[in-house]
């Protein structure tokens, strides 16, 4: 029985093999489509969807094109989500508060807080949510995983990627 047939039947080891064999290809495909900070999240979403939609896979067809089609759709979803984020407008009164906070007489801690807030706003929602809950909500990663109903490893990955991205931005 080939990998596609085993995956379609719900064999969990087939998913692991699928990730091992197609993961690098999916990553190379996704890295050309989305910003670098989002690649890991999109790859993770691709294989999550591969598993969730395994019953729709036709084992008579090739597995690789099916997985790459999912990768393309998830990459497009990521780009659309980021575009929506950047299209949001800021009310005029909020803008004047932000510029007033950045005047030369503002203290360095206020400027730092503004920079951190701006960097957080750029992050994808899952990464921002994990960082805010950890640092401002003072929750452990286990508590965050429980509250969000996601695996602990997902919370750790989101936090690490988000912090890495914030370091680049700051």
GIMOJO-V136947 format. One record per run of one state. SS is the DSSP state (a for helix, b for strand, c for the rest). FROM is the first residue (numbers start at 1). TO is the last residue. If there is no record, write none. Layout:
BEGIN
ss:SS from:FROM to:TO
ss:SS from:FROM to:TO
END
This chain:
BEGIN
ss:c from:1 to:2
ss:a from:3 to:8
ss:c from:9 to:11
ss:a from:12 to:31
ss:c from:32 to:35
ss:a from:36 to:52
ss:c from:53 to:53
ss:a from:54 to:56
ss:c from:57 to:62
ss:a from:63 to:87
ss:c from:88 to:91
ss:a from:92 to:101
ss:c from:102 to:107
ss:a from:108 to:122
ss:c from:123 to:124
ss:a from:125 to:136
ss:c from:137 to:140
ss:a from:141 to:148
ss:c from:149 to:151
ss:a from:152 to:169
ss:c from:170 to:170
END
